[in-house]
């Protein structure tokens, strides 16, 4: 090929390849032979592998020498952040933790959203009230102190002694299922500490007394409600601010845990203080339970709440003062119960029939006894099944955070006998998000240890049983009248003989070393007043022909006026003679008692009271409401 037809690159290609290869070889020799590519800068000096480790050993030896020769430095006392003005720094714990420290049992690992609002505590259902009186020995309550109150000196123990008391028992339902649904709707998380559980720390009650005008008086707090345990502590936890963020000391978390543990342990005593067992057996029926609730809730009092109730009675027994019943009709009722499988109720009716019917023949008693013996195995088997079913129900309730509808009651020992009241209740519940600062939308909600619930509706009126009755028995002159007082004292009725008092004189005197006093003054005598005797027959009020009688007008210290008709008072005194009499030994009807004890016998006479009929006002007249 001609030389002029070959390009420069073609003529010098071999030289170019040799030159590039030489340059690469020279770079490799410089970078990997003459110098080390693995270097690090330490204290401004570049060191390779061969120089780095000797330098590190030298610095470590120097540091060790300084530590051996170093002197101890005095540690100054650490002071916590400034607490609120109402607290002294000396009252605060010494050790503080960082914001939201991990505490066992406070939902470790749950994502803190900071978007949760506390849910309000729902009101209980409309209360239902009963009333009674008796003699009881009240033990001192167990007071559990928390927080600063733990440093208080213990209160002196009240001497336990028997005393006469009158009470109003207030019952209400707790909507646990509705409360749980409200928690779920607010996205309360379950977690190790179940945020959907309702833990009650206190039941609060208020009352209003009906005035003589018919209006309701001012609202009063029920201060003398019986309870065996009192949890006394702060309503809020201590929370401070550090570096612009709120936080809580570890001691406050520990207070919350102690409060929760004690509240869970005493839930039954807080919600349902066991007042009935404190009464003598013959008086336990006085502390009675309601037949029904406005929301339709029903309860097995003996099995679920350890309350003794009167045994079922035969309808034929009511209204027959001689204790005679239609045996054939009663036997048909018992046979119907047996056919329906109601063995326990059938057995109770057999015993009631045998005990209260004075006209049974020997053969009828033998037949009833044989029937009771035949029923005994079935009754025992039925009771066992009921107990097993109760245990299964309780286990299911624990798995579902309690019954859908729970029960609370309050026994008010401070109301006045003979007065009419109405009641309302609310519960205080433990805030299970106490201390969860980062989880709540409002950090101040984390400081609330307990939450006040909403008030229930007012109950229907309930009248406490009177403990005094005044009877006008005779008009002896225009200025003098004869009276008799019956009063409840030391667990029994005491009465005076006819005593003379004059107009304007207080009704007070002594007899048999006992003092009798009725809060009233006679101010007027009216003779020859027409009087129509009234009686109740088959729920129908009937009147007899009018007859003249004498009337006396009394004025009480509160301004209320009482009119007493002699004919009416004499009739009432005669009717109440059997009620005032002490109970006969062995007389009465059986009580259905909880498994394991309690209960007792009811004295002879009516099951629903020991004392004057409910429809009698103290020294006054029957009213339609009372009947």
Secondary structure, DSSP 8 states (H G I E B T S, - for coil): --GGGS-HHHHHHHHHHHHHHHHHHHHHHIIIIIS-S-EEEETTEEEEHHHHHHHHHHHHHHHHHHHHH---------------TTS-GGGS-S----TT---TTS-TT----S-B-----------EEEEEEEEEE----EEEE-GGGGGS---------EEEEEEEEEEEEE-HHHHHHHHHHTT---TTTTTT---EEEEEEEEEEB-TTS-B---EE---B--SEEEE--SB---EEETTEEE--HHHHHHHHHHHHHHHHTHHHHHB---GGGB-GGGGGGS---S--TT-----HHHHS---EE----GGGTT-TT----HHHHHHHHHHHHHTT-HHHHHHHHHHHHHH-TT--HHHHHHHHHHHHHHHHHHHHHHHHHHHHHHHHHHHHHHTTS-SSEEEEEEE--S-TT-EEEEEEEEEEE-TTTT-GGGBSSGGGGGBSEEE---------EE---SEEEEEEEE-SSSEEEEEEEEEETTEEEE---EEEETTSEEEEEETTEEEEEEEEEEEEEEEEEE--EEEETTEEEE---EEEEEEEEE-TTS-EEEEEHHHHHHHHHHHHHHHS---TT-S--EE--TTS------SS-TT-SSS-TT--TTS---TTT-
